[in-house]
Amino acid sequence: LQPPAILEIRTKNMIFRTKHKLDFTPMACDAKGKIVLGYTEAELRVRGSGYQFIHAADMLHCAENHVR
């Protein structure tokens, strides 16, 4: 078998937008974010801080950008 052509490879777009308060509590999320995260906007708001959704491998990147 030959590998699929580049045009045949399907990619998943996991980019979505969220809106947060200054303490990083989620306030809103677009439709793609609801699918990726698996929560509605109401569920995100009651879950508390948005920091709990950051992957451990991304913590240093977030911390560096948080202090800017």
MDTraj code that builds the backbone (N, CA, C; nanometers):
import mdtraj as md
import numpy as np

residues = "LEU GLN PRO PRO ALA ILE LEU GLU ILE ARG THR LYS ASN MET ILE PHE ARG THR LYS HIS LYS LEU ASP PHE THR PRO MET ALA CYS ASP ALA LYS GLY LYS ILE VAL LEU GLY TYR THR GLU ALA GLU LEU ARG VAL ARG GLY SER GLY TYR GLN PHE ILE HIS ALA ALA ASP MET LEU HIS CYS ALA GLU ASN HIS VAL ARG".split()
xyz = np.array([
    [0.0826, -0.1189, 0.0000],
    [0.0000, 0.0000, 0.0000],
    [0.0866, 0.1247, 0.0000],
    [0.0426, 0.2224, -0.0735],
    [0.1126, 0.3499, -0.0754],
    [0.0501, 0.4432, 0.0280],
    [0.1313, 0.5308, 0.0860],
    [0.0744, 0.6258, 0.1828],
    [-0.0228, 0.7200, 0.1126],
    [-0.1185, 0.7715, 0.1855],
    [-0.2155, 0.8629, 0.1235],
    [-0.1483, 0.9926, 0.0793],
    [-0.2011, 1.0508, -0.0249],
    [-0.1510, 1.1802, -0.0704],
    [-0.1837, 1.2855, 0.0352],
    [-0.1081, 1.3922, 0.0327],
    [-0.1297, 1.4983, 0.1318],
    [-0.2738, 1.5472, 0.1281],
    [-0.3318, 1.5546, 0.0099],
    [-0.4692, 1.6024, -0.0010],
    [-0.5693, 1.5064, 0.0615],
    [-0.5292, 1.3806, 0.0776],
    [-0.6208, 1.2814, 0.1331],
    [-0.6180, 1.2763, 0.2852],
    [-0.5146, 1.3328, 0.3440],
    [-0.5023, 1.3282, 0.4896],
    [-0.5987, 1.4286, 0.5506],
    [-0.6839, 1.3809, 0.6348],
    [-0.7792, 1.4695, 0.7023],
    [-0.7159, 1.5227, 0.8299],
    [-0.7337, 1.6494, 0.8522],
    [-0.6807, 1.7097, 0.9746],
    [-0.7969, 1.7555, 1.0607],
    [-0.7734, 1.7543, 1.1891],
    [-0.8747, 1.8015, 1.2830],
    [-0.8338, 1.9388, 1.3327],
    [-0.9210, 2.0339, 1.3152],
    [-0.8953, 2.1690, 1.3626],
    [-0.9467, 2.1791, 1.5060],
    [-0.8561, 2.1921, 1.6006],
    [-0.8934, 2.1976, 1.7414],
    [-0.8852, 2.3396, 1.7970],
    [-0.8817, 2.4389, 1.7095],
    [-0.8724, 2.5774, 1.7543],
    [-1.0114, 2.6300, 1.7874],
    [-1.0227, 2.6907, 1.9046],
    [-1.1498, 2.7493, 1.9461],
    [-1.1224, 2.8725, 2.0303],
    [-1.2265, 2.9496, 2.0569],
    [-1.2120, 3.0733, 2.1345],
    [-1.2938, 3.0653, 2.2627],
    [-1.2342, 3.1214, 2.3669],
    [-1.3052, 3.1342, 2.4940],
    [-1.2887, 3.2776, 2.5432],
    [-1.3784, 3.3180, 2.6298],
    [-1.3706, 3.4504, 2.6920],
    [-1.3658, 3.4277, 2.8424],
    [-1.2745, 3.4996, 2.9109],
    [-1.2540, 3.4787, 3.0542],
    [-1.2584, 3.6102, 3.1301],
    [-1.2876, 3.6000, 3.2604],
    [-1.2723, 3.7142, 3.3508],
    [-1.1229, 3.7320, 3.3777],
    [-1.0854, 3.8383, 3.4473],
    [-0.9446, 3.8618, 3.4775],
    [-0.8839, 3.7520, 3.5642],
    [-0.9658, 3.6827, 3.6432],
    [-0.9143, 3.5724, 3.7249],
    [-0.9143, 3.4404, 3.6483],
    [-0.9378, 3.4456, 3.5178],
    [-0.9370, 3.3328, 3.4242],
    [-1.0568, 3.2396, 3.4407],
    [-1.1619, 3.2860, 3.5061],
    [-1.2864, 3.2097, 3.5121],
    [-1.3543, 3.2188, 3.3756],
    [-1.3882, 3.1054, 3.3143],
    [-1.4514, 3.1089, 3.1816],
    [-1.5867, 3.1791, 3.1855],
    [-1.6124, 3.2616, 3.0830],
    [-1.7407, 3.3304, 3.0703],
    [-1.8160, 3.2845, 2.9462],
    [-1.7435, 3.2556, 2.8383],
    [-1.8075, 3.2180, 2.7126],
    [-1.7144, 3.1283, 2.6325],
    [-1.7739, 3.0538, 2.5411],
    [-1.6990, 2.9594, 2.4592],
    [-1.7714, 2.9441, 2.3256],
    [-1.6960, 2.9369, 2.2157],
    [-1.7618, 2.9194, 2.0864],
    [-1.8057, 2.7736, 2.0675],
    [-1.8743, 2.7461, 1.9588],
    [-1.9314, 2.6125, 1.9350],
    [-1.8235, 2.5051, 1.9283],
    [-1.7092, 2.5338, 1.8646],
    [-1.6002, 2.4355, 1.8543],
    [-1.5440, 2.4046, 1.9929],
    [-1.5325, 2.5062, 2.0778],
    [-1.4825, 2.4852, 2.2130],
    [-1.5732, 2.3957, 2.2951],
    [-1.7023, 2.4099, 2.2756],
    [-1.7972, 2.3240, 2.3473],
    [-1.7777, 2.1785, 2.3080],
    [-1.7472, 2.1546, 2.1811],
    [-1.7244, 2.0177, 2.1334],
    [-1.5923, 1.9640, 2.1874],
    [-1.4854, 2.0434, 2.1768],
    [-1.3527, 1.9990, 2.2192],
    [-1.3475, 1.9765, 2.3700],
    [-1.3994, 2.0722, 2.4484],
    [-1.3939, 2.0615, 2.5941],
    [-1.5012, 1.9705, 2.6513],
    [-1.6131, 1.9605, 2.5806],
    [-1.7213, 1.8742, 2.6275],
    [-1.8089, 1.9373, 2.7341],
    [-1.8075, 2.0704, 2.7427],
    [-1.8888, 2.1407, 2.8415],
    [-1.9686, 2.2514, 2.7739],
    [-2.0840, 2.2831, 2.8291],
    [-2.1594, 2.3999, 2.7839],
    [-2.1007, 2.5230, 2.8526],
    [-2.1418, 2.6418, 2.8092],
    [-2.0935, 2.7640, 2.8744],
    [-2.1321, 2.7667, 3.0217],
    [-2.2528, 2.7257, 3.0527],
    [-2.2981, 2.7249, 3.1927],
    [-2.2125, 2.6299, 3.2760],
    [-2.1804, 2.5136, 3.2208],
    [-2.0972, 2.4174, 3.2939],
    [-1.9560, 2.4713, 3.3146],
    [-1.9019, 2.5404, 3.2152],
    [-1.7683, 2.5982, 3.2301],
    [-1.7651, 2.7026, 3.3408],
    [-1.8687, 2.7846, 3.3482],
    [-1.8726, 2.8911, 3.4501],
    [-1.8746, 2.8339, 3.5915],
    [-1.9430, 2.7241, 3.6139],
    [-1.9523, 2.6697, 3.7497],
    [-1.8332, 2.5807, 3.7854],
    [-1.7501, 2.5459, 3.6882],
    [-1.6341, 2.4606, 3.7162],
    [-1.5208, 2.5382, 3.7813],
    [-1.5295, 2.6707, 3.7823],
    [-1.4270, 2.7497, 3.8495],
    [-1.3225, 2.8017, 3.7535],
    [-1.1988, 2.8012, 3.7966],
    [-1.0892, 2.8612, 3.7219],
    [-1.0626, 2.7909, 3.5893],
    [-1.0273, 2.8699, 3.4903],
    [-0.9896, 2.8142, 3.3610],
    [-0.8526, 2.7492, 3.3644],
    [-0.7762, 2.7747, 3.4698],
    [-0.6435, 2.7144, 3.4809],
    [-0.6498, 2.5621, 3.4863],
    [-0.7587, 2.5066, 3.5317],
    [-0.7685, 2.3607, 3.5403],
    [-0.7764, 2.2949, 3.4029],
    [-0.7989, 2.3739, 3.2977],
    [-0.8064, 2.3193, 3.1631],
    [-0.6725, 2.3246, 3.0898],
    [-0.5691, 2.3812, 3.1520],
    [-0.4378, 2.3912, 3.0891],
    [-0.3620, 2.2608, 3.1111],
    [-0.3097, 2.2050, 3.0034],
    [-0.2316, 2.0813, 3.0118],
    [-0.1012, 2.1104, 3.0857],
    [-0.0547, 2.0142, 3.1629],
    [0.0665, 2.0317, 3.2431],
    [0.1863, 2.0721, 3.1571],
    [0.1955, 2.0192, 3.0363],
    [0.3075, 2.0519, 2.9480],
    [0.3020, 2.1969, 2.8990],
    [0.1873, 2.2606, 2.9103],
    [0.1712, 2.3991, 2.8646],
    [0.1828, 2.5008, 2.9775],
    [0.2015, 2.4556, 3.1004],
    [0.2026, 2.5456, 3.2157],
    [0.3129, 2.6508, 3.2086],
    [0.4349, 2.6117, 3.1706],
    [0.5440, 2.7092, 3.1643],
    [0.5161, 2.8161, 3.0596],
    [0.4642, 2.7766, 2.9453],
    [0.4298, 2.8726, 2.8400],
    [0.3243, 2.9705, 2.8913],
    [0.2232, 2.9200, 2.9583],
    [0.1173, 3.0061, 3.0115],
    [0.1712, 3.0993, 3.1197],
    [0.2570, 3.0465, 3.2060],
    [0.3131, 3.1280, 3.3139],
    [0.3980, 3.2417, 3.2571],
    [0.4775, 3.2128, 3.1538],
    [0.5605, 3.3163, 3.0921],
    [0.4745, 3.4262, 3.0312],
    [0.3665, 3.3892, 2.9669],
    [0.2800, 3.4876, 2.9025],
    [0.1872, 3.5571, 3.0013],
    [0.1665, 3.4963, 3.1161],
    [0.0772, 3.5534, 3.2166],
    [0.1382, 3.6781, 3.2807],
    [0.2702, 3.6799, 3.2937],
    [0.3367, 3.7917, 3.3607],
    [0.3680, 3.9071, 3.2663],
    [0.3445, 3.8902, 3.1377],
    [0.3728, 3.9978, 3.0401],
    [0.2748, 4.1093, 3.0517],
])
top = md.Topology()
chain = top.add_chain()
for i, resn in enumerate(residues, 1):
    res = top.add_residue(resn, chain, resSeq=i)
    for name in ("N", "CA", "C"):
        top.add_atom(name, md.element.get_by_symbol(name[0]), res)
traj = md.Trajectory(xyz[None], top)
